[in-house]
């Protein structure tokens, strides 16, 4: 849809990919299987975020809190 392609949108979740690559490159996260986000029982926006996560699951569930912790 050309009209939609011409609209302005927030980049939102696209930054998660860059943050993930930077975290891996800088050694903040060693592997995609390393648990780096630990759910602490706080109220979350999506129920899928209510669990510990590695990089693969954080990307899969688009967990804002996990990527906020990495940043």
mmCIF file as gemmi writes it, N, C-alpha and C atoms, coordinates in Angstrom:
data_model
loop_
_atom_site.group_PDB
_atom_site.id
_atom_site.type_symbol
_atom_site.label_atom_id
_atom_site.label_alt_id
_atom_site.label_comp_id
_atom_site.label_asym_id
_atom_site.label_entity_id
_atom_site.label_seq_id
_atom_site.pdbx_PDB_ins_code
_atom_site.Cartn_x
_atom_site.Cartn_y
_atom_site.Cartn_z
_atom_site.occupancy
_atom_site.B_iso_or_equiv
_atom_site.pdbx_formal_charge
_atom_site.auth_seq_id
_atom_site.auth_asym_id
_atom_site.pdbx_PDB_model_num
ATOM 1 N N . UNK Axp A 1 ? 0.85 -1.181 0 1 0 ? 1 A 1
ATOM 2 C CA . UNK Axp A 1 ? 0 0 0 1 0 ? 1 A 1
ATOM 3 C C . UNK Axp A 1 ? 0.896 1.246 0 1 0 ? 1 A 1
ATOM 4 N N . UNK Axp A 2 ? 0.913 1.94 -1.108 1 0 ? 2 A 1
ATOM 5 C CA . UNK Axp A 2 ? 1.797 3.088 -1.266 1 0 ? 2 A 1
ATOM 6 C C . UNK Axp A 2 ? 1.488 4.198 -0.267 1 0 ? 2 A 1
ATOM 7 N N . UNK Axp A 3 ? 0.213 4.465 -0.007 1 0 ? 3 A 1
ATOM 8 C CA . UNK Axp A 3 ? -0.127 5.561 0.913 1 0 ? 3 A 1
ATOM 9 C C . UNK Axp A 3 ? 0.397 5.274 2.319 1 0 ? 3 A 1
ATOM 10 N N . UNK Axp A 4 ? 0.341 4.032 2.748 1 0 ? 4 A 1
ATOM 11 C CA . UNK Axp A 4 ? 0.875 3.664 4.069 1 0 ? 4 A 1
ATOM 12 C C . UNK Axp A 4 ? 2.398 3.773 4.078 1 0 ? 4 A 1
ATOM 13 N N . UNK Axp A 5 ? 3.025 3.428 2.988 1 0 ? 5 A 1
ATOM 14 C CA . UNK Axp A 5 ? 4.483 3.522 2.899 1 0 ? 5 A 1
ATOM 15 C C . UNK Axp A 5 ? 4.962 4.962 2.998 1 0 ? 5 A 1
ATOM 16 N N . UNK Axp A 6 ? 4.132 5.902 2.646 1 0 ? 6 A 1
ATOM 17 C CA . UNK Axp A 6 ? 4.506 7.313 2.671 1 0 ? 6 A 1
ATOM 18 C C . UNK Axp A 6 ? 4.256 7.961 4.036 1 0 ? 6 A 1
ATOM 19 N N . UNK Axp A 7 ? 3.603 7.235 4.969 1 0 ? 7 A 1
ATOM 20 C CA . UNK Axp A 7 ? 3.332 7.763 6.305 1 0 ? 7 A 1
ATOM 21 C C . UNK Axp A 7 ? 4.571 7.655 7.188 1 0 ? 7 A 1
ATOM 22 N N . UNK Axp A 8 ? 4.611 8.494 8.218 1 0 ? 8 A 1
ATOM 23 C CA . UNK Axp A 8 ? 5.691 8.46 9.196 1 0 ? 8 A 1
ATOM 24 C C . UNK Axp A 8 ? 5.277 7.587 10.373 1 0 ? 8 A 1
ATOM 25 N N . UNK Axp A 9 ? 6.158 6.685 10.773 1 0 ? 9 A 1
ATOM 26 C CA . UNK Axp A 9 ? 5.905 5.809 11.909 1 0 ? 9 A 1
ATOM 27 C C . UNK Axp A 9 ? 7.104 5.841 12.85 1 0 ? 9 A 1
ATOM 28 N N . UNK Axp A 10 ? 6.852 5.632 14.109 1 0 ? 10 A 1
ATOM 29 C CA . UNK Axp A 10 ? 7.919 5.506 15.095 1 0 ? 10 A 1
ATOM 30 C C . UNK Axp A 10 ? 8.696 4.219 14.813 1 0 ? 10 A 1
ATOM 31 N N . UNK Axp A 11 ? 10.025 4.239 14.955 1 0 ? 11 A 1
ATOM 32 C CA . UNK Axp A 11 ? 10.801 3.024 14.697 1 0 ? 11 A 1
ATOM 33 C C . UNK Axp A 11 ? 10.563 1.92 15.727 1 0 ? 11 A 1
ATOM 34 N N . UNK Axp A 12 ? 10.118 2.278 16.916 1 0 ? 12 A 1
ATOM 35 C CA . UNK Axp A 12 ? 9.718 1.339 17.97 1 0 ? 12 A 1
ATOM 36 C C . UNK Axp A 12 ? 10.613 0.104 18.072 1 0 ? 12 A 1
ATOM 37 N N . UNK Axp A 13 ? 10.058 -1.062 17.829 1 0 ? 13 A 1
ATOM 38 C CA . UNK Axp A 13 ? 10.765 -2.322 18.077 1 0 ? 13 A 1
ATOM 39 C C . UNK Axp A 13 ? 11.961 -2.573 17.173 1 0 ? 13 A 1
ATOM 40 N N . UNK Axp A 14 ? 12.12 -1.823 16.109 1 0 ? 14 A 1
ATOM 41 C CA . UNK Axp A 14 ? 13.292 -2.035 15.253 1 0 ? 14 A 1
ATOM 42 C C . UNK Axp A 14 ? 14.578 -1.774 16.018 1 0 ? 14 A 1
ATOM 43 N N . UNK Axp A 15 ? 14.526 -0.935 17.039 1 0 ? 15 A 1
ATOM 44 C CA . UNK Axp A 15 ? 15.721 -0.644 17.831 1 0 ? 15 A 1
ATOM 45 C C . UNK Axp A 15 ? 16.141 -1.827 18.694 1 0 ? 15 A 1
ATOM 46 N N . UNK Axp A 16 ? 15.237 -2.741 18.969 1 0 ? 16 A 1
ATOM 47 C CA . UNK Axp A 16 ? 15.588 -3.909 19.775 1 0 ? 16 A 1
ATOM 48 C C . UNK Axp A 16 ? 16.658 -4.753 19.079 1 0 ? 16 A 1
ATOM 49 N N . UNK Axp A 17 ? 16.579 -4.862 17.769 1 0 ? 17 A 1
ATOM 50 C CA . UNK Axp A 17 ? 17.566 -5.638 17.019 1 0 ? 17 A 1
ATOM 51 C C . UNK Axp A 17 ? 18.952 -5.002 17.155 1 0 ? 17 A 1
ATOM 52 N N . UNK Axp A 18 ? 19.023 -3.684 16.987 1 0 ? 18 A 1
ATOM 53 C CA . UNK Axp A 18 ? 20.308 -2.995 17.122 1 0 ? 18 A 1
ATOM 54 C C . UNK Axp A 18 ? 20.848 -3.111 18.547 1 0 ? 18 A 1
ATOM 55 N N . UNK Axp A 19 ? 19.976 -2.956 19.539 1 0 ? 19 A 1
ATOM 56 C CA . UNK Axp A 19 ? 20.407 -3.098 20.936 1 0 ? 19 A 1
ATOM 57 C C . UNK Axp A 19 ? 20.928 -4.504 21.201 1 0 ? 19 A 1
ATOM 58 N N . UNK Axp A 20 ? 20.272 -5.507 20.63 1 0 ? 20 A 1
ATOM 59 C CA . UNK Axp A 20 ? 20.717 -6.891 20.802 1 0 ? 20 A 1
ATOM 60 C C . UNK Axp A 20 ? 22.104 -7.093 20.192 1 0 ? 20 A 1
ATOM 61 N N . UNK Axp A 21 ? 22.305 -6.585 18.991 1 0 ? 21 A 1
ATOM 62 C CA . UNK Axp A 21 ? 23.607 -6.728 18.329 1 0 ? 21 A 1
ATOM 63 C C . UNK Axp A 21 ? 24.711 -6.006 19.091 1 0 ? 21 A 1
ATOM 64 N N . UNK Axp A 22 ? 24.414 -4.817 19.575 1 0 ? 22 A 1
ATOM 65 C CA . UNK Axp A 22 ? 25.401 -4.058 20.358 1 0 ? 22 A 1
ATOM 66 C C . UNK Axp A 22 ? 25.727 -4.796 21.652 1 0 ? 22 A 1
ATOM 67 N N . UNK Axp A 23 ? 24.702 -5.336 22.322 1 0 ? 23 A 1
ATOM 68 C CA . UNK Axp A 23 ? 24.923 -6.074 23.571 1 0 ? 23 A 1
ATOM 69 C C . UNK Axp A 23 ? 25.801 -7.301 23.34 1 0 ? 23 A 1
ATOM 70 N N . UNK Axp A 24 ? 25.587 -8.007 22.242 1 0 ? 24 A 1
ATOM 71 C CA . UNK Axp A 24 ? 26.422 -9.169 21.913 1 0 ? 24 A 1
ATOM 72 C C . UNK Axp A 24 ? 27.841 -8.743 21.551 1 0 ? 24 A 1
ATOM 73 N N . UNK Axp A 25 ? 27.96 -7.717 20.733 1 0 ? 25 A 1
ATOM 74 C CA . UNK Axp A 25 ? 29.275 -7.258 20.287 1 0 ? 25 A 1
ATOM 75 C C . UNK Axp A 25 ? 30.125 -6.724 21.437 1 0 ? 25 A 1
ATOM 76 N N . UNK Axp A 26 ? 29.481 -6.053 22.376 1 0 ? 26 A 1
ATOM 77 C CA . UNK Axp A 26 ? 30.218 -5.452 23.494 1 0 ? 26 A 1
ATOM 78 C C . UNK Axp A 26 ? 30.426 -6.418 24.656 1 0 ? 26 A 1
ATOM 79 N N . UNK Axp A 27 ? 29.802 -7.602 24.587 1 0 ? 27 A 1
ATOM 80 C CA . UNK Axp A 27 ? 29.973 -8.587 25.642 1 0 ? 27 A 1
ATOM 81 C C . UNK Axp A 27 ? 29.031 -8.421 26.82 1 0 ? 27 A 1
ATOM 82 N N . UNK Axp A 28 ? 28.1 -7.48 26.729 1 0 ? 28 A 1
ATOM 83 C CA . UNK Axp A 28 ? 27.101 -7.317 27.798 1 0 ? 28 A 1
ATOM 84 C C . UNK Axp A 28 ? 26.278 -8.595 27.906 1 0 ? 28 A 1
ATOM 85 N N . UNK Axp A 29 ? 25.949 -9.172 26.761 1 0 ? 29 A 1
ATOM 86 C CA . UNK Axp A 29 ? 25.307 -10.484 26.689 1 0 ? 29 A 1
ATOM 87 C C . UNK Axp A 29 ? 26.278 -11.384 25.931 1 0 ? 29 A 1
ATOM 88 N N . UNK Axp A 30 ? 26.589 -12.539 26.508 1 0 ? 30 A 1
ATOM 89 C CA . UNK Axp A 30 ? 27.6 -13.425 25.914 1 0 ? 30 A 1
ATOM 90 C C . UNK Axp A 30 ? 27.047 -14.268 24.76 1 0 ? 30 A 1
ATOM 91 N N . UNK Axp A 31 ? 25.851 -14.841 24.955 1 0 ? 31 A 1
ATOM 92 C CA . UNK Axp A 31 ? 25.231 -15.683 23.924 1 0 ? 31 A 1
ATOM 93 C C . UNK Axp A 31 ? 23.734 -15.414 23.898 1 0 ? 31 A 1
ATOM 94 N N . UNK Axp A 32 ? 23.079 -15.848 22.819 1 0 ? 32 A 1
ATOM 95 C CA . UNK Axp A 32 ? 21.635 -15.637 22.722 1 0 ? 32 A 1
ATOM 96 C C . UNK Axp A 32 ? 20.865 -16.505 23.719 1 0 ? 32 A 1
ATOM 97 N N . UNK Axp A 33 ? 21.524 -17.496 24.305 1 0 ? 33 A 1
ATOM 98 C CA . UNK Axp A 33 ? 20.872 -18.384 25.28 1 0 ? 33 A 1
ATOM 99 C C . UNK Axp A 33 ? 21.072 -17.933 26.734 1 0 ? 33 A 1
ATOM 100 N N . UNK Axp A 34 ? 21.965 -16.976 26.96 1 0 ? 34 A 1
ATOM 101 C CA . UNK Axp A 34 ? 22.222 -16.485 28.321 1 0 ? 34 A 1
ATOM 102 C C . UNK Axp A 34 ? 20.997 -15.749 28.865 1 0 ? 34 A 1
ATOM 103 N N . UNK Axp A 35 ? 20.561 -16.131 30.067 1 0 ? 35 A 1
ATOM 104 C CA . UNK Axp A 35 ? 19.457 -15.427 30.723 1 0 ? 35 A 1
ATOM 105 C C . UNK Axp A 35 ? 19.998 -14.087 31.216 1 0 ? 35 A 1
ATOM 106 N N . UNK Axp A 36 ? 19.476 -13.001 30.679 1 0 ? 36 A 1
ATOM 107 C CA . UNK Axp A 36 ? 19.95 -11.68 31.099 1 0 ? 36 A 1
ATOM 108 C C . UNK Axp A 36 ? 18.846 -10.84 31.727 1 0 ? 36 A 1
ATOM 109 N N . UNK Axp A 37 ? 17.592 -11.241 31.49 1 0 ? 37 A 1
ATOM 110 C CA . UNK Axp A 37 ? 16.475 -10.516 32.098 1 0 ? 37 A 1
ATOM 111 C C . UNK Axp A 37 ? 15.822 -11.434 33.112 1 0 ? 37 A 1
ATOM 112 N N . UNK Axp A 38 ? 15.742 -10.961 34.343 1 0 ? 38 A 1
ATOM 113 C CA . UNK Axp A 38 ? 15.134 -11.75 35.414 1 0 ? 38 A 1
ATOM 114 C C . UNK Axp A 38 ? 13.841 -11.087 35.851 1 0 ? 38 A 1
ATOM 115 N N . UNK Axp A 39 ? 12.737 -11.803 35.617 1 0 ? 39 A 1
ATOM 116 C CA . UNK Axp A 39 ? 11.421 -11.295 36.008 1 0 ? 39 A 1
ATOM 117 C C . UNK Axp A 39 ? 11.34 -11.268 37.526 1 0 ? 39 A 1
ATOM 118 N N . UNK Axp A 40 ? 10.918 -10.137 38.071 1 0 ? 40 A 1
ATOM 119 C CA . UNK Axp A 40 ? 10.898 -9.946 39.528 1 0 ? 40 A 1
ATOM 120 C C . UNK Axp A 40 ? 9.489 -9.859 40.109 1 0 ? 40 A 1
ATOM 121 N N . UNK Axp A 41 ? 8.502 -10.259 39.342 1 0 ? 41 A 1
ATOM 122 C CA . UNK Axp A 41 ? 7.137 -10.268 39.841 1 0 ? 41 A 1
ATOM 123 C C . UNK Axp A 41 ? 6.391 -8.959 39.674 1 0 ? 41 A 1
ATOM 124 N N . UNK Axp A 42 ? 7.019 -7.984 39.012 1 0 ? 42 A 1
ATOM 125 C CA . UNK Axp A 42 ? 6.356 -6.701 38.819 1 0 ? 42 A 1
ATOM 126 C C . UNK Axp A 42 ? 5.221 -6.823 37.798 1 0 ? 42 A 1
ATOM 127 N N . UNK Axp A 43 ? 4.325 -5.857 37.806 1 0 ? 43 A 1
ATOM 128 C CA . UNK Axp A 43 ? 3.236 -5.833 36.842 1 0 ? 43 A 1
ATOM 129 C C . UNK Axp A 43 ? 3.835 -5.547 35.464 1 0 ? 43 A 1
ATOM 130 N N . UNK Axp A 44 ? 3.44 -6.339 34.473 1 0 ? 44 A 1
ATOM 131 C CA . UNK Axp A 44 ? 3.971 -6.179 33.124 1 0 ? 44 A 1
ATOM 132 C C . UNK Axp A 44 ? 2.834 -5.933 32.136 1 0 ? 44 A 1
ATOM 133 N N . UNK Axp A 45 ? 3.176 -5.33 31.013 1 0 ? 45 A 1
ATOM 134 C CA . UNK Axp A 45 ? 2.198 -4.978 29.983 1 0 ? 45 A 1
ATOM 135 C C . UNK Axp A 45 ? 1.613 -6.224 29.319 1 0 ? 45 A 1
ATOM 136 N N . UNK Axp A 46 ? 2.449 -7.208 29.056 1 0 ? 46 A 1
ATOM 137 C CA . UNK Axp A 46 ? 2.01 -8.458 28.43 1 0 ? 46 A 1
ATOM 138 C C . UNK Axp A 46 ? 2.37 -9.636 29.328 1 0 ? 46 A 1
ATOM 139 N N . UNK Axp A 47 ? 1.473 -10.596 29.437 1 0 ? 47 A 1
ATOM 140 C CA . UNK Axp A 47 ? 1.735 -11.749 30.307 1 0 ? 47 A 1
ATOM 141 C C . UNK Axp A 47 ? 2.953 -12.547 29.836 1 0 ? 47 A 1
ATOM 142 N N . UNK Axp A 48 ? 3.252 -12.509 28.553 1 0 ? 48 A 1
ATOM 143 C CA . UNK Axp A 48 ? 4.423 -13.236 28.038 1 0 ? 48 A 1
ATOM 144 C C . UNK Axp A 48 ? 5.733 -12.664 28.564 1 0 ? 48 A 1
ATOM 145 N N . UNK Axp A 49 ? 5.714 -11.449 29.083 1 0 ? 49 A 1
ATOM 146 C CA . UNK Axp A 49 ? 6.92 -10.83 29.652 1 0 ? 49 A 1
ATOM 147 C C . UNK Axp A 49 ? 7.191 -11.306 31.079 1 0 ? 49 A 1
ATOM 148 N N . UNK Axp A 50 ? 6.253 -12.023 31.686 1 0 ? 50 A 1
ATOM 149 C CA . UNK Axp A 50 ? 6.362 -12.429 33.088 1 0 ? 50 A 1
ATOM 150 C C . UNK Axp A 50 ? 7.178 -13.711 33.231 1 0 ? 50 A 1
ATOM 151 N N . UNK Axp A 51 ? 8.427 -13.659 32.789 1 0 ? 51 A 1
ATOM 152 C CA . UNK Axp A 51 ? 9.336 -14.801 32.879 1 0 ? 51 A 1
ATOM 153 C C . UNK Axp A 51 ? 10.764 -14.318 32.643 1 0 ? 51 A 1
ATOM 154 N N . UNK Axp A 52 ? 11.721 -15.084 33.14 1 0 ? 52 A 1
ATOM 155 C CA . UNK Axp A 52 ? 13.117 -14.792 32.83 1 0 ? 52 A 1
ATOM 156 C C . UNK Axp A 52 ? 13.318 -14.994 31.33 1 0 ? 52 A 1
ATOM 157 N N . UNK Axp A 53 ? 14.236 -14.209 30.753 1 0 ? 53 A 1
ATOM 158 C CA . UNK Axp A 53 ? 14.414 -14.294 29.302 1 0 ? 53 A 1
ATOM 159 C C . UNK Axp A 53 ? 15.867 -14.25 28.877 1 0 ? 53 A 1
ATOM 160 N N . UNK Axp A 54 ? 16.131 -14.99 27.805 1 0 ? 54 A 1
ATOM 161 C CA . UNK Axp A 54 ? 17.4 -14.865 27.107 1 0 ? 54 A 1
ATOM 162 C C . UNK Axp A 54 ? 17.147 -13.973 25.887 1 0 ? 54 A 1
ATOM 163 N N . UNK Axp A 55 ? 18.154 -13.745 25.094 1 0 ? 55 A 1
ATOM 164 C CA . UNK Axp A 55 ? 18.02 -12.845 23.957 1 0 ? 55 A 1
ATOM 165 C C . UNK Axp A 55 ? 16.985 -13.348 22.952 1 0 ? 55 A 1
ATOM 166 N N . UNK Axp A 56 ? 16.965 -14.633 22.713 1 0 ? 56 A 1
ATOM 167 C CA . UNK Axp A 56 ? 16 -15.2 21.768 1 0 ? 56 A 1
ATOM 168 C C . UNK Axp A 56 ? 14.565 -14.958 22.21 1 0 ? 56 A 1
ATOM 169 N N . UNK Axp A 57 ? 14.276 -15.218 23.483 1 0 ? 57 A 1
ATOM 170 C CA . UNK Axp A 57 ? 12.906 -15.025 23.96 1 0 ? 57 A 1
ATOM 171 C C . UNK Axp A 57 ? 12.552 -13.544 24.084 1 0 ? 57 A 1
ATOM 172 N N . UNK Axp A 58 ? 13.516 -12.711 24.431 1 0 ? 58 A 1
ATOM 173 C CA . UNK Axp A 58 ? 13.253 -11.27 24.525 1 0 ? 58 A 1
ATOM 174 C C . UNK Axp A 58 ? 12.874 -10.701 23.163 1 0 ? 58 A 1
ATOM 175 N N . UNK Axp A 59 ? 13.54 -11.177 22.113 1 0 ? 59 A 1
ATOM 176 C CA . UNK Axp A 59 ? 13.182 -10.744 20.755 1 0 ? 59 A 1
ATOM 177 C C . UNK Axp A 59 ? 11.835 -11.344 20.353 1 0 ? 59 A 1
ATOM 178 N N . UNK Axp A 60 ? 11.65 -12.619 20.627 1 0 ? 60 A 1
ATOM 179 C CA . UNK Axp A 60 ? 10.403 -13.303 20.263 1 0 ? 60 A 1
ATOM 180 C C . UNK Axp A 60 ? 9.188 -12.598 20.856 1 0 ? 60 A 1
ATOM 181 N N . UNK Axp A 61 ? 9.273 -12.226 22.143 1 0 ? 61 A 1
ATOM 182 C CA . UNK Axp A 61 ? 8.145 -11.589 22.821 1 0 ? 61 A 1
ATOM 183 C C . UNK Axp A 61 ? 8.224 -10.067 22.81 1 0 ? 61 A 1
ATOM 184 N N . UNK Axp A 62 ? 9.237 -9.523 22.162 1 0 ? 62 A 1
ATOM 185 C CA . UNK Axp A 62 ? 9.419 -8.068 22.052 1 0 ? 62 A 1
ATOM 186 C C . UNK Axp A 62 ? 9.331 -7.4 23.423 1 0 ? 62 A 1
ATOM 187 N N . UNK Axp A 63 ? 10.092 -7.95 24.374 1 0 ? 63 A 1
ATOM 188 C CA . UNK Axp A 63 ? 10.029 -7.505 25.768 1 0 ? 63 A 1
ATOM 189 C C . UNK Axp A 63 ? 10.78 -6.182 25.977 1 0 ? 63 A 1
ATOM 190 N N . UNK Axp A 64 ? 10.018 -5.122 26.098 1 0 ? 64 A 1
ATOM 191 C CA . UNK Axp A 64 ? 10.581 -3.781 26.291 1 0 ? 64 A 1
ATOM 192 C C . UNK Axp A 64 ? 11.424 -3.721 27.563 1 0 ? 64 A 1
ATOM 193 N N . UNK Axp A 65 ? 10.957 -4.342 28.636 1 0 ? 65 A 1
ATOM 194 C CA . UNK Axp A 65 ? 11.677 -4.293 29.914 1 0 ? 65 A 1
ATOM 195 C C . UNK Axp A 65 ? 13.045 -4.962 29.812 1 0 ? 65 A 1
ATOM 196 N N . UNK Axp A 66 ? 13.127 -6.054 29.077 1 0 ? 66 A 1
ATOM 197 C CA . UNK Axp A 66 ? 14.409 -6.743 28.909 1 0 ? 66 A 1
ATOM 198 C C . UNK Axp A 66 ? 15.399 -5.857 28.16 1 0 ? 66 A 1
ATOM 199 N N . UNK Axp A 67 ? 14.948 -5.222 27.103 1 0 ? 67 A 1
ATOM 200 C CA . UNK Axp A 67 ? 15.848 -4.368 26.328 1 0 ? 67 A 1
ATOM 201 C C . UNK Axp A 67 ? 16.171 -3.07 27.048 1 0 ? 67 A 1
ATOM 202 N N . UNK Axp A 68 ? 15.269 -2.625 27.878 1 0 ? 68 A 1
ATOM 203 C CA . UNK Axp A 68 ? 15.547 -1.446 28.715 1 0 ? 68 A 1
ATOM 204 C C . UNK Axp A 68 ? 16.682 -1.773 29.682 1 0 ? 68 A 1
ATOM 205 N N . UNK Axp A 69 ? 16.683 -2.989 30.207 1 0 ? 69 A 1
ATOM 206 C CA . UNK Axp A 69 ? 17.733 -3.416 31.133 1 0 ? 69 A 1
ATOM 207 C C . UNK Axp A 69 ? 19.092 -3.497 30.435 1 0 ? 69 A 1
ATOM 208 N N . UNK Axp A 70 ? 19.109 -3.935 29.198 1 0 ? 70 A 1
ATOM 209 C CA . UNK Axp A 70 ? 20.353 -4.036 28.434 1 0 ? 70 A 1
ATOM 210 C C . UNK Axp A 70 ? 20.904 -2.656 28.108 1 0 ? 70 A 1
ATOM 211 N N . UNK Axp A 71 ? 20.012 -1.74 27.771 1 0 ? 71 A 1
ATOM 212 C CA . UNK Axp A 71 ? 20.447 -0.379 27.401 1 0 ? 71 A 1
ATOM 213 C C . UNK Axp A 71 ? 21.04 0.29 28.603 1 0 ? 71 A 1
